[in-house]
Amino acid sequence: MESRKNETPVVVYPAAYIRKLKKEREKVQEQLKNGEQLVFENIKVLFESLDKE
C-alpha cells in the first residue's frame, strides 16, 4: 500500500498588509451602510459600468 503525502500551500502575509486590508474592509462596510458604495447586481452590470468610464 502506497502512502501519500497531502501538502497544502500556505501563504503568510505581513502584519502591516493585513492591517491595511482590515482598514479597507471597515471603510467599505461603512460606505455600504451609508449608501455611498456602489453595489452591482451581477458581474455583467459591473463590467458595463466600467466600460462607460
CORKA-V607918 format. One record per helix or strand of 2 or more residues. SS is the DSSP state (2 for helix, 1 for strand). FROM is the first residue (numbers start at 1). TO is the last residue. If there is no record, write none. Layout:
ss = <SS:SS>
from = <FROM:FROM>
to = <TO:TO>
//
This chain:
ss = <2:2>
from = <15:43>
to = <34:52>
//
